[in-house]
Amino acid sequence: MKNMLLLLVFTFSFSLVNAQGKEQINKVLDAWHKAAAEANFKDYFDAMAEESIFIGTDATENWNKTDFKAFAKPYFDKGKAWNFTALERNIYFSNDKKTAWFDELLDTQMKICRGSGVLVLVNGQWKIKHYVLSMTIPNDNIDEVLKAKTPIEDKLISTLKEKK
């Protein structure tokens, strides 16, 4: 009986920690997307860990935080960055609850996109450490998309292979 009670307390505590953690992560990500929509440069980049990475939809977009800030600053300075709203989000935690990873479907100016990433707990605050943005492509339209991107990406593939 004592073991059963301990198991119930542990299970309840674990569920509570997960629920609170998910709520915190949702708030961070929603506020991060909102900061971009409002062109709030400071809040947007404060949500990211100092050693963070942002990978965009173009194959050449793989930035550390400093480089991403330089890329994004002109958009924020114009008062219009980008506007992403989560349609759904899944959040998962490491065993020690200090790392979380997620995937989300987003309503964007590019229609539905997928975001995925990793957050880490830094001094009691969740920070975005790694974020990947990708466009979704309906399976029935793959051939059309390939026709559009092949000439551009064939050149990039060749360049990247030469660098190896």
HUUR-V430817 format. One record per run of one state. SS is the DSSP state (H for helix, E for strand, - for the rest). FROM is the first residue (numbers start at 0). LEN is the number of residues. If there is no record, write none. Layout:
# HUUR-V430817
{{SS:FROM:LEN} {SS:FROM:LEN}}
This chain:
# HUUR-V430817
{{-:0:1} {H:1:36} {-:37:3} {H:40:6} {-:46:1} {E:47:8} {-:55:6} {E:61:3} {H:64:13} {-:77:7} {E:84:9} {-:93:5} {E:98:10} {-:108:2} {E:110:12} {-:122:2} {E:124:11} {-:135:3} {H:138:25} {-:163:1}}
